[in-house]
Amino acid sequence: MAPQSIKNPRQAWSVLIVSTLAFTVCFMVWMMFAVIGIPLKQTLGLNATEFGLLTAMPVLSGSLIRVPLGIWTDKYGGRIVMTVLMAITVPAIWFMALATAYWHFLVIGLVLGLAGGSFSVGTPYVARWFPRHRQGMAMGVFGAGNSGAAVNKFLAPALVVAFGWTMVPHVYAAIMLGALVLFWLFSHSDPAHLVPSNVRFVEQLAALKDPNVLKYCQYYSIVFGGYVALSLWMVQYYVGEFGLDIRIAALLAAAFSLPGGVLRAFGGILSDRFGAHQITWWVMWVSWICLFLLSYPQTEMTILTVDGQKTFNIGLNVYTFTVLMFILGIAWAFGKASVFKYISDEYPHNIGAISGIVGLAGGLGGFVLPIMFGALVDLTGIRSSAFMLMYGVVWVSLIWMYWTEVRKTELMGSKSKAFSLQG
């Protein structure tokens, strides 16, 4: 049977483009504290744990709202839900410039975090405009809005250096308002995409009893939760570990954030072609290797030789570190797309709710990890302990994936799916 074509191609592509733009702006706003948190840390005298909590507050609310947003998108449509969501964040962004106390930023951060929930709106919204064999591509293109984290690292440092950190909320509020207007003008609604449901929020969470949903939550807590956490953490890591200026630190940090967002679309295409399982398996192994190398702290080793004592310095320089982060960003871009390909394949009639649950897990990972990063630094004094933690989390996923999937699937050889597609 021939593949199904797109029913309304003009509207479908318009929805995809404008939704991706809206999500890029939302993600840029969601990651604000990755840059402005650095001058705030100095001004407010925060330790590493308090800084981690500050950066994580928007991630918390953005994560908790994901499941209801997915359900509301199924029921009311993505156009309405996305518009309301963006409108709510505009005043919160603007008023951040007026905050003075630590708790002010924590509270405003919770409201600001609603922008992060836009992913659970846009994913089912754009997916339903495309046939099943193109949904991986559509969700991947939309998910490329994660590159808003990199846009933030290009724009916010320039504003901070030129005008001070208070200019960032003012500019970002104006950008969000402009994106809101464009989204409303060029998006569309299709009543056929609505999923009438009287299922309550608590009942929807029953999907967590499905072991596959739990597994996808674990995968996504790495490829998305880890991406969010490191995007928030990397600028100050570069400043502290390598003594860089905030602008150079943000530019190098974008080497992780940018491919981690933009290449998600390519990951969706690969997932359509080779299947979610194979892409995710290789993503986990690449992550394991990169995180193992990134975990090694700067070490000075003294060895007694025949010629006396010799001292060796072992550790990553800034160039090797950035290359490894770049590779990790590419891997996680593919992984974010492949996890949602699993969902569209296995839960085609419940994409909104399931993607909301999995997105919640990923977002909670992005909330918990920065706080744990800060706590580990305060406890051990080792900055690379953040990567040690992520390395352990990847081990869990590799073991889980092996026992539930890999033992049942031939990844290579004449019977593999990739071989049959190429042959």
Secondary structure as UniProt FT lines:
FT   HELIX           9..30
FT   TURN            31..32
FT   HELIX           33..44
FT   HELIX           48..64
FT   HELIX           66..76
FT   HELIX           78..95
FT   HELIX           96..98
FT   HELIX           102..112
FT   HELIX           113..117
FT   HELIX           118..127
FT   TURN            128..129
FT   HELIX           132..143
FT   HELIX           144..147
FT   HELIX           148..163
FT   TURN            165..166
FT   HELIX           167..186
FT   HELIX           191..193
FT   HELIX           201..204
FT   HELIX           205..209
FT   HELIX           211..223
FT   HELIX           225..242
FT   HELIX           246..262
FT   HELIX           264..274
FT   HELIX           276..294
FT   STRAND          299..305
FT   TURN            306..307
FT   STRAND          308..314
FT   HELIX           318..346
FT   TURN            348..349
FT   HELIX           351..380
FT   TURN            383..384
FT   HELIX           385..404
FT   HELIX           406..408
FT   TURN            414..415
FT   HELIX           417..422
//
